[in-house]
């Protein structure tokens, strides 16, 4: 089973040049998947509902991957990644 999201959740590695610098300032790039705080501050009306959704997906027993609009598919430990992202939304 796959979960798909395109809302404030990124899995984009650091990029070179000006674009990479801007993405870094926005908090959308990094060594691991994350929720970009600046983006969520502007877009997420209800962070607790988003956190609950990520936690619900993390509890799906047959979850194999998380497909993102921004970045690589998460296939390595998707449940733990979702739990970590959910916790960061507190």
C-alpha positions as CSV (number, residue, x, y, z in Angstrom):
1,X,0.0,0.0,0.0
2,X,1.1,3.5,-0.7
3,X,0.2,6.8,0.9
4,X,0.4,10.0,-1.2
5,X,0.7,13.5,-0.1
6,X,1.7,16.8,-1.6
7,X,1.1,19.1,1.3
8,X,4.2,20.6,3.1
9,X,6.1,17.3,3.2
10,X,9.4,17.2,1.3
11,X,12.1,14.7,0.5
12,X,14.5,16.8,-1.5
13,X,18.3,16.7,-1.0
14,X,20.4,19.9,-0.9
15,X,20.6,21.5,-4.3
16,X,23.5,23.6,-5.8
17,X,23.3,27.3,-6.8
18,X,20.8,30.0,-6.1
19,X,17.8,27.7,-6.3
20,X,19.4,25.4,-3.7
21,X,20.1,28.4,-1.4
22,X,16.5,29.6,-1.6
23,X,15.2,26.1,-1.0
24,X,17.5,25.9,2.0
25,X,16.1,29.1,3.4
26,X,12.6,27.8,2.9
27,X,13.5,24.7,4.8
28,X,12.5,22.3,2.0
29,X,15.8,20.5,1.5
30,X,17.8,18.4,3.8
31,X,19.4,15.0,4.6
32,X,16.1,13.4,5.4
33,X,12.3,13.9,4.7
34,X,10.7,16.7,6.6
35,X,7.8,19.1,6.9
36,X,8.9,22.6,5.9
37,X,7.9,24.8,8.8
38,X,7.8,28.0,6.7
39,X,5.6,26.4,4.1
40,X,3.3,24.8,6.7
41,X,3.0,28.1,8.5
42,X,1.5,29.6,5.4
43,X,-0.5,26.7,4.1
44,X,-1.6,24.5,7.0
45,X,-4.8,25.7,8.6
46,X,-5.0,22.8,11.0
47,X,-1.6,21.3,11.9
48,X,-3.2,18.9,14.4
49,X,-5.4,17.4,11.7
50,X,-2.4,17.0,9.4
51,X,-0.4,15.4,12.3
52,X,-3.4,13.0,12.9
53,X,-3.5,12.1,9.2
54,X,0.3,11.3,9.1
55,X,-0.1,9.2,12.3
56,X,-3.1,7.3,10.8
57,X,-1.0,6.5,7.7
58,X,1.9,5.4,9.9
59,X,-0.4,2.8,11.6
60,X,-1.4,1.2,8.3
61,X,0.0,-2.4,8.6
62,X,0.8,-2.9,4.9
63,X,2.2,0.6,4.2
64,X,5.2,0.2,1.9
65,X,5.9,3.7,0.6
66,X,5.0,7.3,0.8
67,X,4.7,9.1,-2.5
68,X,5.4,12.8,-2.4
69,X,4.9,15.6,-5.0
70,X,8.2,17.1,-3.8
71,X,11.1,14.8,-3.8
72,X,11.9,11.1,-3.8
73,X,9.5,8.3,-2.9
74,X,10.0,7.2,0.7
75,X,10.4,3.4,0.8
76,X,12.9,3.0,3.6
77,X,10.9,2.8,6.9
78,X,7.9,4.9,5.8
79,X,6.0,4.4,9.1
80,X,8.8,5.7,11.2
81,X,9.3,8.7,8.8
82,X,5.6,9.6,9.0
83,X,5.7,9.3,12.9
84,X,8.8,11.6,13.0
85,X,7.1,14.1,10.7
86,X,3.9,14.0,12.7
87,X,5.8,14.6,15.9
88,X,7.5,17.7,14.3
89,X,4.1,19.2,13.8
90,X,3.5,19.5,17.5
